[in-house]
Amino acid sequence: MHPVRSDSFSQSNSIGLHHEENQDSYLVDDQNLLFAIADGVGGYSGAKEASSIAIDLLARSATRISDENLLTQCVREIHDEILRRSTKLHFPNMGTTLAVTKILPREEKAIIGNVGDSPILLLRGSSLDSIYEDDSHRSRDPLSMFGIVQYLGLECDLNIHTRILSYMHGDVLLLCSDGITDNLLNSKGGKEKLTPFIKSGSAQNIVRSALEEGLKPDDMTALLVFL
């Protein structure tokens, strides 16, 4: 059993253009090996509050999440709480995406879950693969950077995506807000550009490289988990 470590960084080049604060929130719980990113849905009031609610409630459930069903239950509780808060504040469509992983080191497995379009990528050797379900229009048009289909807090028939990943020593997970991949994967070089930044082990390098691309102003958060 190898130690799990992490690195995270968040910055924005969208403040003042679309909103007044970085609406991303993230969780690094190295003790319970629970990691997550929540990207508040811009364009609606309460986006930052929604992402904060998601991360706060998830953190409280860190010791409880031990399988896919319990993760699904936790995410649904977060969804219900955001809906309640949205009604109380009169903020229609207030919400957030969520990308989360709980590492089970004794089994060398990871529970993966997501709702929305915040990516989860796996780097194994030189191969970089997507291991999440993208709830946006990108599946039809990879260059479409907008048009999210579902998120926590949206009144819809919520579909929470979960899976179990068997990992290998040396694998790296990247959880990030979509500003990272929209800027780096859609730029010239695509995966070949992002992969070295993941291998460098610096979340700050990933974020700042995405900011420098300038294809899409956004809040940008990167969370690396080294397995």
C-alpha positions as CSV (number, residue, x, y, z in Angstrom):
1,M,0.0,0.0,0.0
2,H,1.6,3.2,-1.2
3,P,0.9,6.7,0.4
4,V,-1.5,8.9,-1.4
5,R,-0.6,12.6,-1.8
6,S,-2.3,15.6,-3.4
7,D,-1.7,19.1,-4.8
8,S,-4.3,21.8,-5.5
9,F,-4.5,25.3,-6.8
10,S,-7.3,27.7,-7.8
11,Q,-7.4,31.0,-9.6
12,S,-9.7,33.0,-11.9
13,N,-9.5,35.3,-14.8
14,S,-13.3,35.8,-14.9
15,I,-13.8,38.0,-11.8
16,G,-15.2,41.3,-12.9
17,L,-16.3,39.9,-16.3
18,H,-19.0,37.4,-15.3
19,H,-19.1,37.5,-11.5
20,E,-17.5,39.1,-8.4
21,E,-15.6,36.1,-6.9
22,N,-14.1,32.7,-7.7
23,Q,-17.2,30.4,-7.6
24,D,-15.2,27.2,-7.4
25,S,-14.8,25.4,-4.1
26,Y,-12.7,22.3,-3.5
27,L,-12.0,19.6,-0.9
28,V,-8.7,18.1,0.0
29,D,-9.1,15.6,2.9
30,D,-5.8,13.8,3.0
31,Q,-6.7,12.0,6.2
32,N,-9.9,10.4,4.8
33,L,-8.6,10.5,1.2
34,L,-11.6,12.3,-0.1
35,F,-11.1,14.9,-2.9
36,A,-13.6,17.0,-4.8
37,I,-14.2,20.1,-6.9
38,A,-17.5,22.0,-7.1
39,D,-17.9,24.6,-9.9
40,G,-20.7,27.0,-9.1
41,V,-22.9,27.4,-12.2
42,G,-22.3,30.9,-13.5
43,G,-25.1,33.1,-14.7
44,Y,-27.3,32.4,-11.7
45,S,-27.4,33.9,-8.2
46,G,-25.9,31.8,-5.4
47,A,-23.3,29.9,-7.5
48,K,-20.5,30.3,-4.9
49,E,-22.9,29.4,-2.1
50,A,-24.0,26.3,-4.0
51,S,-20.4,25.1,-4.5
52,S,-19.6,25.8,-0.8
53,I,-22.6,23.8,0.4
54,A,-21.5,20.9,-1.8
55,I,-18.0,20.8,-0.4
56,D,-19.1,21.4,3.2
57,L,-21.6,18.6,3.2
58,L,-19.3,16.3,1.4
59,A,-16.5,16.9,4.0
60,R,-18.9,16.0,6.8
61,S,-19.6,12.7,5.1
62,A,-15.9,11.8,4.5
63,T,-15.9,8.8,6.9
64,R,-19.3,7.6,5.7
65,I,-18.5,7.2,2.0
66,S,-17.2,3.6,1.5
67,D,-19.0,2.5,-1.7
68,E,-20.9,3.8,-4.7
69,N,-24.3,3.7,-3.1
70,L,-23.2,5.7,-0.1
71,L,-21.6,8.3,-2.4
72,T,-24.8,8.5,-4.5
73,Q,-26.8,9.0,-1.3
74,C,-24.5,11.7,-0.1
75,V,-24.6,13.6,-3.5
76,R,-28.4,13.4,-3.6
77,E,-28.5,14.9,-0.1
78,I,-26.3,17.8,-1.3
79,H,-28.7,18.3,-4.3
80,D,-31.7,18.4,-2.0
81,E,-30.0,20.9,0.4
82,I,-29.1,23.2,-2.5
83,L,-32.7,23.1,-3.7
84,R,-33.9,24.0,-0.2
85,R,-31.4,26.9,0.0
86,S,-32.4,28.1,-3.5
87,T,-36.0,28.3,-2.5
88,K,-35.3,30.1,0.7
89,L,-33.1,32.7,-1.0
90,H,-35.3,33.0,-4.1
91,F,-32.4,32.1,-6.3
92,P,-33.8,30.0,-9.1
93,N,-31.4,27.6,-10.8
94,M,-28.7,28.2,-8.2
95,G,-26.4,25.2,-8.4
96,T,-23.0,23.6,-8.8
97,T,-21.2,20.8,-10.6
98,L,-19.4,18.2,-8.5
99,A,-16.5,15.9,-9.3
100,V,-15.4,13.6,-6.4
101,T,-13.2,10.7,-5.6
102,K,-12.7,8.6,-2.5
103,I,-9.5,6.6,-2.4
104,L,-9.6,3.1,-0.9
105,P,-5.9,2.3,-0.5
106,R,-6.1,-1.1,1.0
107,E,-8.1,-2.3,-2.1
108,E,-6.2,-0.1,-4.5
109,K,-9.5,1.2,-5.8
110,A,-11.1,4.7,-6.1
111,I,-14.8,5.5,-6.0
112,I,-15.4,8.1,-8.7
113,G,-18.5,10.3,-8.9
114,N,-19.7,13.3,-10.8
115,V,-22.6,15.5,-11.8
116,G,-22.2,18.2,-14.3
117,D,-19.2,19.0,-16.5
118,S,-16.2,19.2,-14.1
119,P,-13.7,16.7,-15.5
120,I,-11.9,13.8,-13.9
121,L,-8.9,12.5,-15.9
122,L,-6.6,9.6,-15.3
123,L,-2.9,9.7,-16.3
124,R,-1.5,6.2,-16.4
125,G,2.0,6.2,-17.9
126,S,1.8,8.4,-21.0
127,S,-2.0,7.7,-21.5
128,L,-4.4,10.4,-20.4
129,D,-8.1,9.3,-20.3
130,S,-11.4,10.8,-19.3
131,I,-13.1,8.8,-16.5
132,Y,-16.2,10.9,-15.9
133,E,-19.6,11.5,-17.6
134,D,-19.7,15.0,-19.2
135,D,-23.2,16.4,-18.6
136,S,-22.9,19.1,-21.3
137,H,-23.1,19.5,-25.1
138,R,-19.4,18.7,-25.6
139,S,-20.3,15.1,-26.5
140,R,-21.9,16.4,-29.7
141,D,-19.5,19.3,-30.2
142,P,-16.1,19.1,-28.5
143,L,-15.6,22.8,-29.0
144,S,-18.9,23.7,-27.2
145,M,-17.7,25.2,-23.9
146,F,-21.2,25.9,-22.6
147,G,-24.6,24.3,-22.4
148,I,-24.6,22.2,-19.2
149,V,-27.4,19.6,-19.1
150,Q,-27.6,18.9,-15.4
151,Y,-26.1,20.0,-12.1
152,L,-26.7,19.9,-8.4
153,G,-29.5,22.3,-7.6
154,L,-31.2,22.1,-11.0
155,E,-34.8,20.8,-10.7
156,C,-34.4,17.7,-13.0
157,D,-34.3,14.0,-12.9
158,L,-30.8,13.9,-11.5
159,N,-28.5,11.2,-12.8
160,I,-25.5,10.8,-10.5
161,H,-22.6,9.1,-12.3
162,T,-20.4,6.7,-10.2
163,R,-17.9,4.0,-11.0
164,I,-15.1,2.0,-9.3
165,L,-11.6,2.5,-10.6
166,S,-8.9,-0.1,-10.0
167,Y,-5.7,2.0,-9.9
168,M,-2.0,1.2,-10.2
169,H,0.9,2.7,-8.3
170,G,2.1,5.8,-10.2
171,D,-1.4,6.7,-11.6
172,V,-2.4,10.3,-11.2
173,L,-6.0,11.7,-11.1
174,L,-6.8,15.2,-12.1
175,L,-10.0,16.7,-10.9
176,C,-10.6,20.1,-12.3
177,S,-13.2,22.7,-13.2
178,D,-14.0,22.8,-16.9
179,G,-12.0,26.0,-17.5
180,I,-8.9,23.9,-17.3
181,T,-9.8,21.4,-20.0
182,D,-11.7,24.0,-22.2
183,N,-8.5,26.0,-22.4
184,L,-5.8,23.3,-22.5
185,L,-7.5,20.4,-24.3
186,N,-9.1,22.6,-26.9
187,S,-5.8,24.4,-27.6
188,K,-3.2,23.3,-30.1
189,G,-1.5,20.2,-28.7
190,G,-4.5,19.0,-26.7
191,K,-3.7,16.1,-24.4
192,E,0.0,16.3,-25.4
193,K,0.0,19.8,-23.8
194,L,-1.8,18.9,-20.6
195,T,0.0,15.6,-19.9
196,P,3.4,17.1,-19.0
197,F,1.8,19.6,-16.6
198,I,0.2,16.6,-14.8
199,K,3.5,14.8,-14.7
200,S,5.1,17.9,-13.2
201,G,3.0,17.4,-10.1
202,S,2.1,21.0,-9.9
203,A,-1.6,22.0,-9.8
204,Q,-0.5,25.6,-9.9
205,N,1.3,25.0,-13.2
206,I,-1.8,23.5,-14.7
207,V,-4.0,26.4,-13.7
208,R,-1.6,29.1,-14.8
209,S,-1.1,27.4,-18.2
210,A,-4.8,27.3,-18.7
211,L,-5.1,31.0,-17.8
212,E,-2.4,31.8,-20.3
213,E,-4.2,30.1,-23.2
214,G,-7.0,32.6,-22.8
215,L,-9.5,30.7,-24.9
216,K,-12.3,31.0,-22.3
217,P,-12.3,33.3,-19.2
218,D,-13.3,31.2,-16.2
219,D,-12.6,30.1,-12.6
220,M,-10.0,27.4,-12.8
221,T,-9.2,24.9,-10.2
222,A,-6.9,21.8,-10.4
223,L,-6.6,19.1,-7.9
224,L,-4.0,16.3,-8.5
225,V,-4.2,13.0,-6.6
226,F,-1.0,10.9,-6.8
227,L,-1.8,7.2,-6.3
